[in-house]
Amino acid sequence: MEFKCDHPYSGSPEILLMRSPRSSVCQKRMELISRQNRRKKERVQLMEDEWAAEEVEWYDNQLEWIRTIHQTCGDTLSWERIRESDPPVRNGVLGRKEAIAAQLYAEYRPNTIQKLLKQDMQTRQAIEEHINLAREEDERDYAAWERFSAFASEVIDGNYSAYLKVIEYLAPLDDLNILGSALEYNVINASVLEVEMDVNSNQVIPKEAKTQHETGIVTSKPLSKKEFFSLKRDYVYGAVLRIAREMFALLPLEVVLIHATDTKMNKLTGQEEYVTLLSAKFDRESLSKVDIEFQSTELIELFKHTPHHVNFNDELGFIPVEKLSIPTL
């Protein structure tokens, strides 16, 4: 006989930390990456037409992902709700799982066959063992609740280490990392977070447009400099806004300062060096009033109302700028 009492308690921190799924574009991106990794692992070879079709699928998703990245964001976490959540077990009261197992024991009545085969005692022992296991699970649930409740207090109190643990654990921007844009976080104080994003445009921004015709043939056409710069602008602006939204959704911050950097050839030295493309400061109150469902072409207008440094030219792309300094915040 098998006994189960899998009933997660209502105050489970894991449940409270669950955030809504990413956008369909992000989910599609993850599916494509998973499919590629699985094929590499299984050493599956695609036919030429299948490979061409997948290249176009990847390209189309890349464009949509770049143009809608600012619209993606997980649900806002309520650390107060986590801290104030009811414990799964109360003093002097059986835990939920143990109570279910104990009720099963109290209601157990052996049937005729069990009596004839003398299985009554064996079954009761099995239920008693299950009661002990259920009690241990309740104790583990309570210990987890204590840890998460204490951790929520640390976040609410502005503990720097707790902030970084939240970002690491929930990884809200893992899709940017997967595509090649690395992120570094610096907690200035309990209200201000600084984020630096390495755009890595050579890997993230496509350099060719791919089209599959009705015949199945796929053609590639190099993007003009103007088209490449336009896509790069959409990505940089969109990713910076996305970072700000995710950080405000995760942590009790008031200001997020973000610098988007990339490599650029220094014509004097002939060496590539990191430069700042966009540096922007967002405050929670102002950003909360923004309608995020606008198109990428409207991003520039939004940044006009946000303190930022940027110099973009349609023919030259991003021209390096100075970062916003923290003391001016």
Secondary structure, DSSP 8 states (H G I E B T S, - for coil): ---------TT-HHHHT------HHHHHHHHHHHHHHHHHHHT----HHHHHHHHHHHHHHHHHHHHHGGG-------HHHHHH---SS-TTS--HHHHHHHHHHHH----HHHHHTT-HHHHHHHHHHHHHHHHHHHHHHHHHHHHHHHHHHHHHTT-HHHHHHHHHHH-TTHHHHHHT-EEEEEEEETTEEEEEEE--HHHHS-SEEEEE-TTS-EEEEE--HHHHHHHHHHHHHHHHHHHHHHHHHHS--SEEEEEEEEEEE-TTT--EEEEEEEEEEEEHHHHHTS-TTS-GGGHHHHHTTS-EEE-EETTTEE--B----GGG-
